[in-house]
Amino acid sequence: MIKLIAVDLDGTLLDDNKNIHPSFWEVHKTLTERGVIFIAASGRQYYNLLEQFDRIRDEIIFLAENGTFVVYKGHELFVNDLSFDDARYFIRKGRNIKGADLILCGKQSAWVENNFEPFIEDASRYYRRLKLVDDLTTVDDKVLKVTLWDHENAEFNSYPHFKEYEKDFKIAVAGDVWLDITHNNASKGNAIKRIQQLFGITPEETLIFGDYLNDLDMMQVGYHSYAMKNAHPKIIEASRFVTRYDNNNNGVVETIKELFNLNS
């Protein structure tokens, strides 16, 4: 019996226009009535997730910033932050990568030091609180992650510069242009494990949906692991199942309907 559902947003629950299909809300209501817990598991900022799920904000768990900040019913369940010394190091290294801009993702806000218009426009879609400063290394905030926005390609341009640090930090390609650097124990998968422990839920009772490389370890913590039809090949390989429909055809909700017999 499935008791916990964790769903990535971009490329998974959201279509390419960043919309949630209208049918989701009624399905979620039914799941809640059956006692199923829903997790919005995203690399997005917590304050952005609050806007996305405003009508059910007190009914779901927000797993934000790739598992570094988790909130339920307005209460912080846990934070897995990055030391500021480590953040400064990666900021300075990131400044030298051609084609990349930096976001310092803090608990209170996201911070940038470049107002390059395409960068700010894209970042604003994922970070509700976004502030411009002269120098990211002087920001006073608890650091959740250091993110690079790479308009060339995060997987092939930025990632190779940070691959050597994977033993001590979590380096996750979170999209075509996104690379996230977090504490070594911070990830969607580890965050879900902690949630499972808190609520007494097993991997066999857990349903997971994801599409990109920052979802990779998340697919290991639930028996019912579904890669989206549109997922990165490595996610498809790591998952037990693949959805019949992609994110633009409501793949998550249609799969949930089938699993919970909600089509009648």
MARGUTI-454532 format. One record per residue: residue in three letters; z, y, x of N, C-alpha, C in turn. Coordinates in steps of 0.1 Angstrom, whole numbers, always signed. Atoms other than C-alpha are relative to their C-alpha. Layout:
BEGIN
res,nc3,nc2,nc1,cac3,cac2,cac1,cc3,cc2,cc1
Ala,Z,Y,X,Z,Y,X,Z,Y,X
...
REM end
This chain:
BEGIN
res,nc3,nc2,nc1,cac3,cac2,cac1,cc3,cc2,cc1
Met,+0,-12,+8,+0,+0,+0,+0,+12,+9
Ile,+1,-13,-8,-10,+34,+14,+10,+10,-5
Lys,-11,-10,+3,+19,+59,+15,-2,+13,+7
Leu,+2,-13,-8,+6,+85,+40,-15,+1,+3
Ile,+14,-3,-3,-29,+101,+43,+0,+12,+10
Ala,+2,-11,-10,-37,+123,+74,-15,+3,+1
Val,+14,-4,+1,-70,+142,+72,-2,+12,+9
Asp,+5,-12,-8,-87,+164,+98,-7,+9,-10
Leu,+7,-9,+9,-103,+195,+84,-15,+2,+3
Asp,+14,-3,-4,-135,+207,+102,-8,-12,+3
Gly,+9,+11,-1,-163,+182,+99,+5,-12,-7
Thr,-6,+12,+7,-140,+159,+78,+2,+4,-15
Leu,-3,-5,+14,-124,+174,+46,-9,+11,-4
Leu,+8,-11,+3,-143,+206,+49,-15,-3,+2
Asp,+15,+1,-2,-181,+208,+45,-4,+10,+11
Asp,+5,-8,-11,-202,+227,+70,+2,+15,-3
Asn,-2,-14,+4,-196,+260,+51,+15,+2,-1
Lys,-15,-1,-1,-158,+254,+56,+7,+0,-14
Asn,-6,+0,+14,-151,+247,+19,+6,-14,-3
Ile,-6,+12,+5,-129,+221,+3,-7,-3,-14
His,+6,+3,+12,-147,+202,-25,+10,+2,-12
Pro,-9,-3,+11,-132,+212,-59,+7,-13,-5
Ser,-6,+12,+5,-125,+175,-68,+12,-4,+8
Phe,-12,+4,-8,-99,+173,-40,+13,+3,-7
Trp,-13,-5,+5,-72,+192,-59,+5,-10,-11
Glu,-5,+9,+10,-71,+168,-88,+4,-14,+6
Val,-3,+12,-7,-72,+138,-65,+14,+1,+7
His,-13,-2,-7,-43,+152,-45,+11,+0,-10
Lys,-11,+0,+11,-23,+158,-77,+3,-15,-4
Thr,-3,+14,+4,-27,+121,-86,+7,-7,+11
Leu,-7,+6,-11,-17,+110,-51,+14,+4,+1
Thr,-14,-5,+0,+14,+132,-52,+8,-7,-11
Glu,-7,+7,+11,+23,+116,-86,+4,-14,+4
Arg,-3,+14,-5,+21,+82,-69,+9,-1,+12
Gly,-10,+0,-11,+44,+93,-41,-7,-1,+14
Val,+7,+0,-13,+17,+95,-14,+1,+14,+7
Ile,-2,-13,-8,+23,+121,+14,-14,+3,+6
Phe,+13,-4,-6,-7,+141,+25,+3,+10,+12
Ile,-1,-8,-12,-11,+156,+60,-13,+7,+3
Ala,+11,-8,-5,-35,+184,+69,+1,+1,+15
Ala,-1,+1,-14,-41,+175,+105,-11,+7,+7
Ser,+11,-9,-5,-60,+202,+123,+3,+6,+14
Gly,-2,-8,-11,-65,+221,+155,+2,+15,-4
Arg,-1,-14,+5,-64,+252,+133,+15,+5,+1
Gln,-13,-7,+0,-35,+277,+133,+7,-3,-13
Tyr,-9,+3,+12,-6,+270,+108,-3,+11,-10
Tyr,+2,-11,+10,-12,+304,+91,-14,-1,-6
Asn,+13,+2,+6,-48,+295,+86,+0,-12,-10
Leu,-2,+11,+9,-38,+262,+70,+7,+4,-13
Leu,-7,-4,+12,-14,+279,+47,-10,+7,-10
Glu,+9,-6,+9,-43,+299,+33,-9,-10,-6
Gln,+9,+10,+5,-66,+269,+30,+7,-8,-12
Phe,-7,+8,+10,-39,+250,+10,+11,+7,-7
Asp,-11,-8,+6,-20,+278,-6,+5,-6,-13
Arg,-4,+5,+13,-19,+262,-41,+9,-12,+1
Ile,-8,+11,-1,-2,+231,-27,+9,+0,+13
Arg,-7,-1,-13,+16,+245,+4,+14,-6,+0
Asp,-14,+6,+0,+50,+231,-7,-1,-15,-3
Glu,+2,+14,+3,+35,+196,-13,-5,-8,+11
Ile,+6,+7,-11,+19,+187,+20,+6,+3,+13
Ile,-5,-2,-14,+27,+184,+57,-11,+7,+7
Phe,+10,-7,-9,+9,+209,+80,+2,-4,+14
Leu,+0,+4,-14,+1,+194,+113,-10,+9,+7
Ala,+9,-10,-5,-13,+224,+131,-1,+0,+15
Glu,+2,-1,-14,-27,+232,+165,+0,-13,+8
Asn,+1,+13,-5,-35,+196,+172,+13,-7,+3
Gly,-12,+8,-1,+0,+183,+166,+11,+7,+7
Thr,-11,-7,-7,+20,+210,+185,+10,+7,-9
Phe,-9,-7,+9,+35,+226,+154,-2,-6,-14
Val,+0,+8,+12,+44,+206,+123,+10,+6,-10
Val,-8,-7,+10,+58,+222,+91,-1,-8,-14
Tyr,+0,+6,+13,+68,+207,+57,+9,+8,-9
Lys,-7,-8,+9,+79,+228,+27,+6,+12,+6
Gly,-5,-12,-6,+83,+258,+48,+10,-2,+12
His,-10,+3,-11,+106,+241,+73,-7,-7,+12
Glu,+6,+5,-13,+96,+234,+109,+6,-14,+2
Leu,-4,+14,-3,+97,+196,+115,+2,-2,+15
Phe,-1,+0,-14,+90,+199,+152,-11,+9,+7
Val,+9,-8,-8,+73,+220,+179,-1,-8,+14
Asn,+2,+6,-13,+58,+205,+211,-8,+10,+8
Asp,+6,-12,-6,+51,+236,+232,-3,-3,+15
Leu,+5,+1,-14,+35,+241,+266,+8,+11,+8
Ser,-8,-10,-8,+55,+259,+294,-9,+11,+3
Phe,+8,-12,-2,+44,+294,+300,-6,+0,+14
Asp,+6,+1,-13,+39,+287,+337,-12,-8,+0
Asp,+12,+8,+1,+15,+259,+329,-11,+8,-8
Ala,+9,-8,+8,-2,+282,+303,-7,+10,+9
Arg,+6,-10,-9,-7,+309,+329,-10,-6,+10
Tyr,+9,+6,-9,-22,+285,+353,-14,-3,-6
Phe,+12,+4,+7,-48,+273,+328,-8,+13,-5
Ile,+6,-13,+3,-55,+309,+317,-8,+5,+12
Arg,+6,-5,-12,-63,+319,+352,-12,-9,+4
Lys,+11,+9,-3,-85,+288,+357,-11,+2,-10
Gly,+10,-1,+11,-103,+293,+324,-8,+13,+1
Arg,+7,-12,-2,-112,+329,+333,-12,-1,+9
Asn,+11,+1,-10,-135,+316,+360,-11,-9,-5
Ile,+11,+9,+5,-156,+294,+337,-10,+8,-8
Lys,+11,-7,+6,-189,+309,+328,-3,-5,-14
Gly,+3,+4,+14,-196,+310,+291,+12,-3,-9
Ala,-12,+4,+7,-160,+305,+281,+9,+12,-2
Asp,-10,-10,+3,-134,+328,+264,+13,-7,-3
Leu,-13,+7,+1,-97,+321,+261,+8,+5,-12
Ile,-10,-3,+11,-72,+320,+232,+13,-6,+5
Leu,-13,+5,-2,-35,+317,+239,+6,-2,-14
Cys,-4,+3,+13,-22,+299,+208,+15,-1,+0
Gly,-14,-1,+0,+14,+309,+202,+6,-4,-14
Lys,-6,+3,+13,+39,+301,+174,-1,+12,-10
Gln,+1,-12,+8,+38,+337,+161,-14,+5,-3
Ser,+14,-5,+1,+1,+345,+167,-8,-7,+10
Ala,+10,+4,-11,-30,+336,+186,-4,+13,+7
Trp,+2,-12,-8,-38,+360,+214,-13,-1,+8
Val,+12,+0,-8,-71,+370,+231,+0,+12,+8
Glu,+1,-11,-9,-80,+393,+259,-15,+5,+1
Asn,+14,-4,+0,-117,+397,+252,-4,+2,-15
Asn,+5,-3,+14,-132,+413,+220,-15,-2,-2
Phe,+14,+4,+1,-167,+398,+225,-2,-4,-15
Glu,+1,+1,+14,-179,+400,+189,-3,-15,-5
Pro,+2,+14,+5,-193,+364,+184,+12,-8,+2
Phe,-13,+7,-2,-161,+350,+199,+10,+3,-10
Ile,-10,-4,+10,-138,+370,+177,-4,-4,-14
Glu,+5,+4,+14,-159,+363,+146,+3,-15,-2
Asp,-2,+15,+2,-157,+325,+152,+15,-3,+1
Ala,-14,+3,-1,-121,+325,+163,+8,+4,-13
Ser,-7,-5,+12,-111,+344,+132,-1,-10,-12
Arg,+2,+10,+11,-123,+315,+110,+11,-10,+1
Tyr,-11,+10,-2,-95,+293,+125,+14,+5,+3
Tyr,-13,-7,-3,-68,+318,+134,+2,+12,-9
Arg,-3,-11,+9,-54,+339,+106,+7,+12,+7
Arg,-6,-10,-8,-32,+358,+130,-6,+0,+14
Leu,+8,-1,-12,-53,+369,+160,+2,+14,+6
Lys,-3,-14,-6,-42,+398,+183,-7,+1,+14
Leu,+6,-4,-13,-60,+415,+212,+10,+6,+10
Val,-9,-5,-10,-40,+421,+244,-8,+2,+13
Asp,+7,-2,-13,-49,+433,+279,+0,-12,+9
Asp,-2,+11,-9,-36,+402,+297,+8,-11,-7
Leu,-6,+12,+7,-28,+368,+282,+12,-5,+7
Thr,-11,+5,-8,-4,+360,+310,+13,+8,-2
Thr,-12,-8,+3,+20,+387,+298,+5,-1,-14
Val,-4,+1,+14,+23,+376,+262,+14,-6,-2
Asp,-14,+5,+3,+58,+370,+248,-1,-9,-13
Asp,+0,+8,+11,+55,+340,+225,+1,-15,+5
Lys,-1,+14,-4,+62,+302,+225,-15,-5,-1
Val,+14,+5,-1,+29,+286,+236,-2,-14,-5
Leu,+4,+13,+6,+14,+258,+215,-11,-6,+8
Lys,+11,+5,-8,-18,+255,+234,-9,+11,+6
Val,+10,-9,-6,-44,+271,+256,-14,-5,-5
Thr,+13,+4,+5,-79,+270,+240,-11,+8,+6
Leu,+12,-6,-5,-113,+277,+254,-11,+0,-11
Trp,+12,-1,+9,-142,+289,+232,-12,+0,+10
Asp,+11,+1,-10,-173,+278,+252,-13,+0,-8
His,+12,-1,+8,-205,+290,+237,-12,-8,+6
Glu,+10,+9,-6,-225,+268,+261,+2,-14,-5
Asn,-4,+13,+5,-207,+235,+253,+13,-4,+6
Ala,-13,+3,-6,-171,+226,+256,+1,-14,+7
Glu,-1,+13,-6,-176,+189,+263,-7,-1,+14
Phe,+7,+1,-12,-201,+194,+291,+1,+12,+9
Asn,-2,-12,-8,-193,+229,+304,+14,+2,+5
Ser,-14,-3,-3,-156,+235,+302,+8,-13,+4
Tyr,-8,+12,-2,-141,+200,+300,+0,-5,+15
Pro,-1,+5,-14,-152,+189,+335,+9,+8,+9
His,-9,-8,-8,-131,+217,+350,+14,-4,-2
Phe,-14,+4,+3,-100,+203,+334,+3,-15,-1
Lys,-1,+14,+1,-106,+166,+334,+11,-6,+10
Glu,-9,+4,-10,-85,+162,+366,+15,+1,-5
Tyr,-14,-2,+4,-54,+173,+347,+5,-9,-12
Glu,-3,+9,+12,-55,+146,+320,+12,-9,+2
Lys,-12,+9,-3,-27,+126,+337,+12,+7,-5
Asp,-12,-8,+2,-2,+154,+331,-1,+9,-13
Phe,+1,-8,+11,-16,+173,+301,-10,-7,-10
Lys,+10,+5,+10,-36,+166,+269,-12,+10,+0
Ile,+12,-8,+0,-71,+179,+273,-10,-6,-10
Ala,+7,+6,+12,-90,+175,+240,-12,+9,-3
Val,+12,-7,+5,-126,+185,+231,+1,+0,-15
Ala,-3,+0,+14,-120,+197,+196,-12,+5,-9
Gly,+12,-4,+7,-156,+207,+186,-11,+4,+10
Asp,+11,-4,-9,-189,+218,+201,+4,+11,+10
Val,-3,-12,-8,-174,+250,+214,+15,+1,+4
Trp,-14,-1,-1,-137,+242,+215,+6,-10,+10
Leu,-7,+8,-9,-115,+228,+242,+15,+4,+0
Asp,-14,-3,+2,-77,+225,+237,+8,-6,+11
Ile,-9,+5,-10,-50,+221,+264,+14,+1,-5
Thr,-14,+0,+5,-15,+211,+253,+9,-9,+9
His,-10,+8,-7,+16,+194,+265,-5,-15,-1
Asn,+5,+13,-1,+10,+158,+275,+3,-9,-12
Asn,-4,+8,+12,+29,+144,+245,-5,+6,-13
Ala,+5,-7,+12,+12,+168,+220,-14,-4,-4
Ser,+12,+5,+5,-15,+153,+200,+1,-3,-15
Lys,-1,+4,+14,-24,+145,+164,+6,-14,-2
Gly,-6,+13,+1,-16,+109,+170,+15,-1,+2
Asn,-14,+1,-3,+18,+114,+185,+8,+7,-11
Ala,-7,-7,+11,+27,+139,+157,+1,-9,-12
Ile,+0,+9,+12,+17,+114,+130,+11,-11,+3
Lys,-10,+10,-3,+39,+88,+148,+14,+5,-4
Arg,-13,-6,+3,+69,+111,+145,+2,+2,-15
Ile,-1,-1,+14,+61,+118,+109,+3,-14,-7
Gln,-2,+13,+5,+59,+81,+102,+15,-4,+2
Gln,-14,+4,-3,+93,+76,+118,+10,+8,-9
Leu,-8,-8,+9,+108,+105,+98,+1,-5,-14
Phe,+1,+4,+14,+96,+91,+65,+0,-15,-2
Gly,-1,+15,+1,+99,+54,+72,-13,-6,-4
Ile,+13,+5,+4,+62,+47,+69,-7,-7,+12
Thr,+6,+8,-10,+43,+21,+89,-15,+4,+2
Pro,+14,-2,-2,+8,+23,+105,-8,-7,-11
Glu,+8,+7,+10,-3,-3,+79,+0,+7,-14
Glu,-1,-8,+12,+7,+22,+52,-6,+13,+1
Thr,+6,-13,-4,-13,+50,+68,-15,+0,+0
Leu,+14,-2,+1,-48,+62,+60,-4,+13,+8
Ile,+4,-11,-9,-66,+84,+86,-15,+3,-2
Phe,+14,-5,+0,-98,+105,+85,-2,+10,+11
Gly,+3,-9,-11,-114,+122,+115,-14,+0,+4
Asp,+14,-1,-4,-146,+132,+131,-3,+3,+14
Tyr,+3,-5,-14,-142,+146,+166,+10,-5,+10
Leu,-7,+6,-11,-127,+138,+200,+15,+4,-1
Asn,-14,-3,+1,-94,+156,+193,+7,-9,-11
Asp,-6,+9,+10,-89,+130,+165,+1,-14,+6
Leu,+1,+13,-6,-93,+101,+189,+13,-8,-1
Asp,-13,+8,+0,-56,+90,+193,+6,-1,-14
Met,-4,+1,+14,-50,+98,+156,-5,-13,-6
Met,+6,+12,+7,-73,+69,+147,+7,-13,+4
Gln,-7,+12,-4,-50,+45,+165,+14,-2,-7
Val,-14,+1,+6,-18,+52,+144,-1,-4,-15
Gly,+1,+4,+14,-31,+41,+110,-10,-12,-1
Tyr,+9,+11,+1,-46,+7,+101,-12,+4,-7
His,+12,-5,+8,-69,+24,+75,-6,+12,+7
Ser,+6,-11,-7,-87,+45,+101,-15,+1,-3
Tyr,+13,-3,+5,-119,+61,+88,-7,+11,+9
Ala,+9,-11,-6,-145,+79,+110,-9,+5,-11
Met,+10,-5,+9,-167,+102,+90,-13,-5,+4
Lys,+14,+4,-3,-203,+92,+87,-6,+9,+10
Asn,+6,-10,-9,-211,+124,+107,+8,+1,+13
Ala,-10,-2,-12,-184,+117,+134,-7,-2,+13
His,+4,+2,-14,-188,+117,+171,+0,-15,+3
Pro,+1,+14,-2,-199,+83,+184,+13,-7,+5
Lys,-12,+6,-5,-166,+77,+202,+11,-1,-11
Ile,-9,+1,+12,-147,+83,+169,-4,-12,-8
Ile,+5,+11,+8,-169,+58,+151,+4,-13,+7
Glu,-4,+12,-8,-162,+33,+179,+14,-3,-1
Ala,-14,+2,+0,-125,+38,+178,+6,-3,-14
Ser,-5,+1,+14,-121,+36,+140,-3,-14,-5
Arg,+2,+13,+6,-118,+5,+119,-11,+0,-11
Phe,+9,-2,+11,-140,+19,+91,-8,+13,+2
Val,+8,-12,+0,-167,+45,+85,-3,+4,-14
Thr,+2,-4,+14,-171,+66,+53,-14,-2,-4
Arg,+13,+2,+5,-201,+60,+32,-7,+14,-1
Tyr,+5,-13,+2,-206,+98,+28,+5,+9,+11
Asp,-4,-9,-11,-205,+126,+54,+9,+11,-6
Asn,-8,-11,+4,-184,+158,+52,-6,+9,-10
Asn,+7,-8,+9,-211,+176,+33,-2,-6,-14
Asn,+1,+7,+12,-210,+150,+6,+13,-6,-5
Asn,-13,+3,+5,-173,+148,+0,+5,-14,+4
Gly,-3,+14,-4,-168,+117,+21,+14,-4,+0
Val,-14,+4,+1,-130,+119,+23,+4,-3,-14
Val,-4,+2,+14,-124,+123,-14,-6,-12,-6
Glu,+6,+12,+6,-149,+97,-24,+6,-13,+5
Thr,-7,+12,-6,-133,+72,+0,+13,-2,-6
Ile,-13,+1,+6,-99,+80,-14,-1,-6,-14
Lys,+2,+5,+14,-111,+75,-49,-3,-15,-1
Glu,+3,+14,-1,-125,+41,-40,+13,-8,+3
Leu,-12,+7,-5,-93,+30,-22,+11,-1,-10
Phe,-11,-1,+10,-70,+41,-50,-5,-2,-14
Asn,+6,+3,+13,-93,+31,-79,+1,+12,-9
Leu,+0,-12,+8,-97,+66,-92,-13,+4,-6
Asn,+13,-4,+5,-133,+65,-102,-2,-3,-15
Ser,+2,+2,+14,-127,+53,-137,+4,+11,-9
REM end
